[in-house]
């Protein structure tokens, strides 16, 4: 079985997100990925009459985030916060990203173990319809570094916070 780059990226993403379920077993991660992909295929069949196409990467990210949120809602001692950076036109800017991450960190503060999931940050900063110029790539890298530093600085000591970018 040969996988393209996006499929392999999704498999590793699922394995990282659901490590406590899969035990780092790529076969189980593949099963979860297949279930998400199957659910998306069903969704696209039902939405065939809808003239607005749904990008598969964004749909996959949203489905995985919903599944992860549902999983963590059953674990009362584990906090979960999901921020979709493509929600607004300004989400990909440092000021708005800082505000969203700070809101997430406040929500996660009571938990000793938590996961902060950031999706669609790259498309928010580097829109697919625009060229990836060196300046935009630098801005994206700087925003990633800023968000990592902010999360590390504002997380309570003694907590296990997992910061995931998808």
C-alpha positions, 0 to 999 in steps of 0.5 A: 500500500503506497500513501501520498504525503497528505495521507501519511501526514494524516496517519501520523496526526491521528497516531499523535492525537489518539496515542492514548487509545492506539498505544502508538500502533499505526494499524489502529491509527489507520483504522481511526483515519479510515473511519474519519475518511468514510464518515467524510465520504458519507457527508459528501454524498449527502451534500452532493446537491450543495453547490459549495465544495468542501475542501477535503483537508479542511473537512478531515481536520474538522472531523478529526477535531470533533472526534477528539473533542468527543473523546476528551469530553469523556475524560473529566480530568483532561482538558481540550480546546480547539481553535480553528484559525480559519474562522475569521479573516484576521485569525492568522494575525499575531494579535488575534491568534494571541487572544484565541490562544489565551482564551484557550489557556484560561479554559485549560488552566484547571486541568493537569493534563490538556490538549490545545489543538490549532487547526488551519493556521497555515492556510490562514497565514498562507492562503492557497490562492496566494503565492508562498513568498519568503515574507509570508513563510517567515511570518508563518514561522514567526507566528508558530514560534510566538504561539509556542513561546506564549503557550509555554510561558502562560501554562501553569507549571506542573501541567502537561499541555500538548500543543498540536498544530494541524 
